[in-house]
Amino acid sequence: MTQQKLPQNSSTYDVMFSEGGHDDVFRLPYRHSCYYPMFRRVEHLLRRSGSRSVLEVGCGTGALAHLLLDTGRYSYKGFDFSIEAVKQASERTGRPDLFFACDARSPDAYAMAFDYDTIVCTEVLEHVDQDLDVIALWPAGRRMIATVPNFDSRYHVRFFRSPEEVAARYAPALDIERIETVKKPYSTNLSLRQRWREIRWARYKPKLLLKLLGFGRIDDVGCWFVVAGRTRNQGPKSVS
Ligand SMILES: C[S@@+](CC[C@H](N)C(=O)[O-])C[C@H]1O[C@@H](n2cnc3c(N)ncnc32)[C@H](O)[C@@H]1O
């Protein structure tokens, strides 16, 4: 069934974040969110590549920021064009100084990008028609980690069926070193209590039970493609 797409402006996301998202996912502690396996992979890649400072594009309600801050390994700044997202990210982390409201399509968003060795952008590019213009604003020669999904949504302007499709779109704009696949958990809320409840409800439904236990197929339960590499294009000039 074709999904009715939502307008890609900040008001759409202000509403989504005020309502909490599907099953309140954007308000969950990061460890309980279905995004947690993907966030962990991003942090693993950051650590492995020796990143020390992160500029996050489209930080949402700050779940990944919270995880990164909890590690104590990174200096961090994040922005989002949704004022509601920035408010919730500030509240979640108790660090309003680390977040600001800005549109990823504006060069202003990257005014301080030269202070950060890595650009992180999870689950944002598929929300933006001009995703390649956004990437072109990222300063050259930085490490980058971005994720995009293999599933559609009312908020998505595109999605990808394979790592090859991801490479075909982004290799002209980025020096891609790897594209990893992270399976999406079937449950939105990964807290033990919620998972136990879902498993009990599904105990006579073997197919559902298998998905809840993590045995679902990627093209059924969904996945994220995690793209790691370096930015290539010339971003806004450093103001010296
Ligand atoms: C699915 S959420 C992902 C949030 C967060 N990165 C995460 O992984 O949890 C998509 C985010 O992209 C942000 N976004 C979409 N278009 C944007 C734009 N042009 N500029 C800044 N943020 C944008 C939305 O406000 C929203 O926070």
Ligand as a Chemical Component Dictionary entry (heavy atoms), coordinates in Angstrom:
data_LIG
# 
_chem_comp.id                   LIG 
_chem_comp.type                 NON-POLYMER 
_chem_comp.pdbx_formal_charge   0 
_chem_comp.three_letter_code    LIG 
# 
loop_
_chem_comp_atom.comp_id 
_chem_comp_atom.atom_id 
_chem_comp_atom.alt_atom_id 
_chem_comp_atom.type_symbol 
_chem_comp_atom.charge 
_chem_comp_atom.model_Cartn_x 
_chem_comp_atom.model_Cartn_y 
_chem_comp_atom.model_Cartn_z 
_chem_comp_atom.pdbx_ordinal 
LIG C1  C1  C 0  14.213 9.564  12.192 1  
LIG S1  S1  S 1  14.767 11.036 12.940 2  
LIG C2  C2  C 0  16.421 10.550 13.409 3  
LIG C3  C3  C 0  16.915 11.318 14.586 4  
LIG C4  C4  C 0  18.279 10.863 15.117 5  
LIG N1  N1  N 0  19.331 11.128 14.182 6  
LIG C5  C5  C 0  18.253 9.401  15.467 7  
LIG O1  O1  O 0  18.935 8.598  14.811 8  
LIG O2  O2  O -1 17.523 9.037  16.417 9  
LIG C6  C6  C 0  15.078 12.128 11.555 10 
LIG C7  C7  C 0  15.615 13.462 12.023 11 
LIG O3  O3  O 0  16.037 14.248 10.915 12 
LIG C8  C8  C 0  15.731 15.584 11.209 13 
LIG N2  N2  N 0  15.743 16.339 9.946  14 
LIG C9  C9  C 0  15.066 16.062 8.807  15 
LIG N3  N3  N 0  15.337 16.987 7.862  16 
LIG C10 C10 C 0  16.229 17.854 8.423  17 
LIG C11 C11 C 0  16.884 19.021 7.953  18 
LIG N4  N4  N 0  16.688 19.493 6.702  19 
LIG N5  N5  N 0  17.729 19.670 8.789  20 
LIG C12 C12 C 0  17.937 19.216 10.056 21 
LIG N6  N6  N 0  17.341 18.114 10.563 22 
LIG C13 C13 C 0  16.493 17.441 9.750  23 
LIG C14 C14 C 0  14.350 15.490 11.845 24 
LIG O4  O4  O 0  13.963 16.646 12.539 25 
LIG C15 C15 C 0  14.566 14.300 12.748 26 
LIG O5  O5  O 0  15.090 14.691 13.994 27 
# 
loop_
_chem_comp_bond.comp_id 
_chem_comp_bond.atom_id_1 
_chem_comp_bond.atom_id_2 
_chem_comp_bond.value_order 
_chem_comp_bond.pdbx_ordinal 
LIG C1  S1  SING 1  
LIG S1  C2  SING 2  
LIG S1  C6  SING 3  
LIG C2  C3  SING 4  
LIG C3  C4  SING 5  
LIG C4  N1  SING 6  
LIG C4  C5  SING 7  
LIG C5  O1  DOUB 8  
LIG C5  O2  SING 9  
LIG C6  C7  SING 10 
LIG C7  O3  SING 11 
LIG C7  C15 SING 12 
LIG O3  C8  SING 13 
LIG C8  N2  SING 14 
LIG C8  C14 SING 15 
LIG N2  C9  SING 16 
LIG N2  C13 SING 17 
LIG C9  N3  DOUB 18 
LIG N3  C10 SING 19 
LIG C10 C11 SING 20 
LIG C10 C13 DOUB 21 
LIG C11 N4  SING 22 
LIG C11 N5  DOUB 23 
LIG N5  C12 SING 24 
LIG C12 N6  DOUB 25 
LIG N6  C13 SING 26 
LIG C14 O4  SING 27 
LIG C14 C15 SING 28 
LIG C15 O5  SING 29 
# 
